Amino acid sequence: RTPKPCSMHMAGCFFICTSVGCSLAMVAISASCAGRSVLFSTSVAGVLLSETLACCLLQLVLYLKAEAECKAKECTEIRLRLFFTGVLWIGWAALFLLRIAGVLEAGYHGDATKLEMMVGALAVLSFLDYAVHCVSAVRSCSDCSEMGSWRGLLWTALLLGTTLCQMALLVISQIPYVEASFSFMAVHVL
């Protein structure tokens, strides 16, 4: 099969967003060391925005790949799982931003509230469910007798697994007394 131009453009935008996010992370570190709080805050917001957009684009490309290879019933199930995961993830992000902005009272030691941790954990578990069903649907719908199909299936599983690790470490890093920033950066670099 030849790649669809729309998917190629989305993949290119994903890499641009990821590159911008990594560059802004370096700006944030430099601004923090130099004591420039406005530049630090702006660059951190840019990192969050570019990484969120990159993650959304990646999931959309993977969903379109699954949709191209699967039947209508399987696509509907995958779409509903992705939608539910998105709603939970947006809920977690909203709780996180409200806590950071001081609208919601922070939990123990200024870290995540119990509600924030529960919604984050549900979002990660929901994404795990989506990832398993997406890979399973792609495997059952594609012709796995060809080497290219196995390679595509392996890349799909790897990308979903990496996103799952990033999501889990992001939620875990908000739990009191947990230092997950190194692990999060290591998974992010992958």
C-alpha contacts under 8 A as a table, 3 or more apart, distances in Angstrom:
res1	aa1	res2	aa2	distance
3	P	7	S	7.03
3	P	8	M	6.91
4	K	7	S	5.38
4	K	8	M	6.41
5	P	8	M	5.00
5	P	9	H	6.23
6	C	9	H	5.20
6	C	10	M	6.31
7	S	10	M	5.02
7	S	11	A	6.10
7	S	61	V	6.05
7	S	64	L	7.83
8	M	11	A	5.05
8	M	12	G	6.19
9	H	12	G	5.04
9	H	13	C	6.17
10	M	13	C	4.99
10	M	14	F	6.10
10	M	57	L	6.23
10	M	58	L	7.81
10	M	61	V	6.88
11	A	14	F	4.96
11	A	15	F	6.46
11	A	57	L	7.31
11	A	58	L	7.09
11	A	61	V	7.12
12	G	15	F	5.24
12	G	16	I	6.29
13	C	16	I	4.97
13	C	17	C	6.06
13	C	54	A	7.45
13	C	57	L	7.64
14	F	17	C	5.19
14	F	18	T	6.14
14	F	53	L	7.63
14	F	54	A	4.70
14	F	55	C	7.60
14	F	57	L	5.92
14	F	58	L	6.45
15	F	18	T	5.04
15	F	19	S	6.07
15	F	54	A	7.41
16	I	19	S	5.11
16	I	20	V	6.13
17	C	20	V	5.10
17	C	21	G	6.05
17	C	50	S	5.08
17	C	51	E	6.49
17	C	53	L	6.90
17	C	54	A	5.37
18	T	21	G	5.00
18	T	22	C	6.20
18	T	50	S	6.68
18	T	51	E	6.12
18	T	54	A	6.08
19	S	22	C	5.16
19	S	23	S	6.13
20	V	23	S	5.08
20	V	24	L	6.05
20	V	47	V	7.49
20	V	50	S	6.71
21	G	24	L	5.14
21	G	25	A	6.13
21	G	46	G	6.91
21	G	47	V	4.51
21	G	48	L	7.51
21	G	50	S	5.39
21	G	51	E	5.90
22	C	25	A	5.01
22	C	26	M	6.55
22	C	47	V	7.29
23	S	26	M	5.27
23	S	27	V	6.44
24	L	27	V	4.81
24	L	28	A	6.06
24	L	43	S	5.38
24	L	44	V	7.09
24	L	46	G	6.66
24	L	47	V	5.74
25	A	28	A	5.00
25	A	29	I	6.29
25	A	43	S	6.94
25	A	44	V	6.85
25	A	47	V	6.23
26	M	29	I	5.12
26	M	30	S	6.21
27	V	30	S	5.11
27	V	31	A	5.95
27	V	40	F	7.34
27	V	43	S	6.48
28	A	31	A	5.04
28	A	32	S	5.99
28	A	39	L	7.14
28	A	40	F	4.72
28	A	41	S	7.58
28	A	43	S	5.39
28	A	44	V	6.10
29	I	32	S	5.12
29	I	33	C	6.29
29	I	40	F	7.49
30	S	33	C	5.18
30	S	34	A	6.17
31	A	34	A	5.01
31	A	35	G	6.00
31	A	36	R	5.06
31	A	37	S	6.94
31	A	39	L	6.04
31	A	40	F	5.11
32	S	35	G	5.11
32	S	36	R	6.10
32	S	37	S	6.72
32	S	40	F	5.84
33	C	36	R	7.83
36	R	39	L	5.59
36	R	40	F	6.11
37	S	40	F	4.88
37	S	41	S	6.01
38	V	41	S	5.21
38	V	42	T	6.10
39	L	42	T	5.13
39	L	43	S	6.00
40	F	43	S	5.27
40	F	44	V	6.11
41	S	44	V	5.18
41	S	45	A	6.19
42	T	45	A	5.16
42	T	46	G	6.21
43	S	46	G	4.85
43	S	47	V	6.12
44	V	47	V	4.97
44	V	48	L	6.25
45	A	48	L	5.15
45	A	49	L	6.13
46	G	49	L	5.06
46	G	50	S	5.96
47	V	50	S	5.30
47	V	51	E	5.92
48	L	51	E	5.30
48	L	52	T	5.95
49	L	52	T	5.20
49	L	53	L	6.18
50	S	53	L	5.13
50	S	54	A	6.05
51	E	54	A	4.92
51	E	55	C	6.03
52	T	55	C	5.15
52	T	56	C	6.18
53	L	56	C	5.11
53	L	57	L	6.13
54	A	57	L	5.12
54	A	58	L	6.12
55	C	58	L	5.10
55	C	59	Q	6.23
55	C	163	T	7.60
56	C	59	Q	5.24
56	C	60	L	6.11
57	L	60	L	5.01
57	L	61	V	6.15
58	L	61	V	5.17
58	L	62	L	6.23
59	Q	62	L	5.06
59	Q	63	Y	5.95
60	L	63	Y	4.98
60	L	64	L	6.06
61	V	64	L	5.10
61	V	65	K	6.17
62	L	65	K	4.99
62	L	66	A	6.25
62	L	156	T	6.87
63	Y	66	A	5.06
63	Y	67	E	6.01
63	Y	78	I	7.72
63	Y	79	R	7.60
63	Y	134	C	7.70
64	L	67	E	4.84
64	L	68	A	6.02
65	K	68	A	5.19
65	K	69	E	6.51
66	A	69	E	5.30
66	A	70	C	5.96
66	A	75	C	7.21
66	A	134	C	6.66
66	A	137	A	7.12
66	A	138	V	5.56
67	E	70	C	5.32
67	E	71	K	7.43
67	E	72	A	7.84
67	E	75	C	5.49
69	E	138	V	6.43
69	E	141	C	5.85
69	E	142	S	6.21
70	C	74	E	6.30
70	C	75	C	6.35
70	C	137	A	6.68
70	C	138	V	6.61
70	C	141	C	5.28
70	C	142	S	7.75
71	K	74	E	5.53
71	K	75	C	6.25
71	K	141	C	7.61
72	A	75	C	5.06
72	A	76	T	6.21
73	K	76	T	5.24
73	K	77	E	6.45
74	E	77	E	5.15
74	E	78	I	6.21
74	E	137	A	6.68
75	C	78	I	5.10
75	C	79	R	5.94
76	T	79	R	5.02
76	T	80	L	6.13
77	E	80	L	5.25
77	E	81	R	6.28
78	I	81	R	5.12
78	I	82	L	6.13
78	I	130	Y	6.47
78	I	133	H	6.74
78	I	134	C	6.21
79	R	82	L	5.11
79	R	83	F	6.04
80	L	83	F	5.01
80	L	84	F	6.11
81	R	84	F	5.17
81	R	85	T	6.15
81	R	126	S	7.23
81	R	127	F	7.74
81	R	129	D	7.46
81	R	130	Y	5.35
82	L	85	T	5.06
82	L	86	G	6.06
82	L	127	F	7.23
82	L	130	Y	6.07
83	F	86	G	5.00
83	F	87	V	6.22
84	F	87	V	5.14
84	F	88	L	6.30
84	F	126	S	7.34
85	T	88	L	5.18
85	T	89	W	6.02
85	T	123	A	5.51
85	T	124	V	7.82
85	T	126	S	5.36
85	T	127	F	5.60
85	T	130	Y	7.68
86	G	89	W	5.01
86	G	90	I	6.01
86	G	123	A	7.75
87	V	90	I	5.19
87	V	91	G	6.13
88	L	91	G	4.97
88	L	92	W	6.19
88	L	119	V	6.41
88	L	120	G	7.31
88	L	122	L	7.07
88	L	123	A	5.02
89	W	92	W	5.05
89	W	93	A	6.12
89	W	119	V	7.71
89	W	120	G	6.77
89	W	123	A	5.37
90	I	93	A	4.99
90	I	94	A	6.02
91	G	94	A	5.10
91	G	95	L	6.24
91	G	119	V	7.07
92	W	95	L	5.15
92	W	96	F	6.09
92	W	116	E	5.92
92	W	117	M	8.00
92	W	119	V	5.62
92	W	120	G	5.36
92	W	123	A	7.71
93	A	96	F	4.95
93	A	97	L	6.05
94	A	97	L	5.14
94	A	98	L	6.02
95	L	98	L	5.12
95	L	99	R	6.12
95	L	104	L	7.79
95	L	116	E	5.94
96	F	99	R	5.19
96	F	100	I	6.20
96	F	112	A	7.39
96	F	116	E	6.87
97	L	100	I	5.03
97	L	101	A	5.97
98	L	101	A	5.08
98	L	102	G	6.19
98	L	103	V	5.15
98	L	104	L	5.56
99	R	102	G	5.15
99	R	103	V	5.92
99	R	104	L	4.75
99	R	105	E	6.26
99	R	106	A	5.79
99	R	112	A	7.67
100	I	103	V	7.72
101	A	104	L	7.74
102	G	105	E	6.51
102	G	106	A	7.67
105	E	113	T	8.00
106	A	109	H	7.66
106	A	110	G	4.86
106	A	111	D	5.88
106	A	112	A	6.20
106	A	113	T	5.98
107	G	110	G	5.34
107	G	111	D	5.14
107	G	112	A	5.25
107	G	113	T	4.36
107	G	114	K	7.26
108	Y	111	D	5.84
108	Y	112	A	7.49
108	Y	113	T	7.45
108	Y	176	P	6.94
109	H	176	P	6.82
111	D	174	Q	5.90
111	D	175	I	6.23
111	D	176	P	5.59
112	A	116	E	5.97
112	A	117	M	6.37
112	A	174	Q	5.41
112	A	175	I	5.87
112	A	176	P	7.20
113	T	116	E	5.11
113	T	117	M	6.28
114	K	117	M	5.09
114	K	118	M	6.12
115	L	118	M	5.12
115	L	119	V	6.12
116	E	119	V	5.29
116	E	120	G	6.04
117	M	120	G	5.05
117	M	121	A	6.01
117	M	171	V	6.94
117	M	174	Q	7.82
117	M	175	I	7.31
118	M	121	A	5.07
118	M	122	L	6.12
119	V	122	L	5.08
119	V	123	A	6.11
120	G	123	A	5.02
120	G	124	V	6.29
120	G	171	V	5.79
121	A	124	V	5.15
121	A	125	L	6.19
121	A	168	A	7.61
121	A	171	V	7.11
122	L	125	L	5.05
122	L	126	S	5.89
123	A	126	S	5.02
123	A	127	F	6.08
124	V	127	F	5.06
124	V	128	L	6.20
124	V	164	L	6.79
124	V	167	M	6.32
124	V	168	A	5.99
125	L	128	L	4.96
125	L	129	D	6.29
126	S	129	D	5.04
126	S	130	Y	6.22
127	F	130	Y	4.87
127	F	131	A	5.97
127	F	164	L	6.86
128	L	131	A	5.04
128	L	132	V	6.15
128	L	164	L	6.73
129	D	132	V	5.31
129	D	133	H	6.22
130	Y	133	H	5.23
130	Y	134	C	5.91
131	A	134	C	5.04
131	A	135	V	6.12
131	A	157	A	7.52
131	A	160	L	5.93
131	A	161	G	7.60
132	V	135	V	5.38
132	V	136	S	5.98
133	H	136	S	4.96
133	H	137	A	5.90
134	C	137	A	5.17
134	C	138	V	6.16
135	V	138	V	5.13
135	V	139	R	6.01
135	V	153	L	6.88
135	V	156	T	6.85
135	V	157	A	6.12
136	S	139	R	5.08
136	S	140	S	6.12
137	A	140	S	5.16
137	A	141	C	5.99
138	V	141	C	5.21
138	V	142	S	5.87
138	V	153	L	6.89
139	R	142	S	5.55
139	R	143	D	7.78
139	R	144	C	6.96
139	R	153	L	6.58
140	S	143	D	7.88
142	S	149	S	6.62
143	D	146	E	6.40
143	D	149	S	6.36
144	C	147	M	7.16
144	C	149	S	5.33
144	C	150	W	5.76
145	S	149	S	7.43
145	S	150	W	7.88
146	E	149	S	5.48
146	E	150	W	6.79
147	M	150	W	5.21
147	M	151	R	6.25
148	G	151	R	5.01
148	G	152	G	6.14
149	S	152	G	5.09
149	S	153	L	6.09
150	W	153	L	5.01
150	W	154	L	6.03
151	R	154	L	5.07
151	R	155	W	6.21
152	G	155	W	5.16
152	G	156	T	6.14
153	L	156	T	5.09
153	L	157	A	6.21
154	L	157	A	5.14
154	L	158	L	6.07
155	W	158	L	4.96
155	W	159	L	6.05
156	T	159	L	5.30
156	T	160	L	6.16
157	A	160	L	5.20
157	A	161	G	5.93
158	L	161	G	5.04
158	L	162	T	6.08
159	L	162	T	5.16
159	L	163	T	6.22
160	L	163	T	5.15
160	L	164	L	6.10
161	G	164	L	4.96
161	G	165	C	6.22
162	T	165	C	5.11
162	T	166	Q	6.24
162	T	187	V	6.77
162	T	188	H	7.96
162	T	190	L	7.49
163	T	166	Q	5.04
163	T	167	M	6.13
164	L	167	M	5.13
164	L	168	A	6.10
165	C	168	A	5.13
165	C	169	L	6.04
165	C	187	V	6.82
166	Q	169	L	5.26
166	Q	170	L	6.02
166	Q	184	F	6.14
166	Q	187	V	6.18
166	Q	188	H	6.49
167	M	170	L	5.12
167	M	171	V	6.31
168	A	171	V	5.26
168	A	172	I	6.02
169	L	172	I	4.87
169	L	173	S	5.85
169	L	180	A	6.36
169	L	181	S	7.96
169	L	183	S	7.17
169	L	184	F	5.53
170	L	173	S	5.25
170	L	174	Q	7.00
170	L	180	A	7.85
170	L	184	F	6.71
171	V	174	Q	5.62
171	V	175	I	7.32
172	I	175	I	5.44
172	I	178	V	7.04
172	I	180	A	6.89
173	S	178	V	5.91
173	S	179	E	6.14
173	S	180	A	4.97
173	S	181	S	6.58
174	Q	178	V	7.37
175	I	178	V	5.77
179	E	182	F	7.64
180	A	183	S	5.28
180	A	184	F	5.99
181	S	184	F	5.01
181	S	185	M	6.15
182	F	185	M	5.19
182	F	186	A	6.13
183	S	186	A	5.00
183	S	187	V	6.20
184	F	187	V	5.29
184	F	188	H	6.00
185	M	188	H	4.84
185	M	189	V	6.09
186	A	189	V	5.30
186	A	190	L	6.65
187	V	190	L	5.21
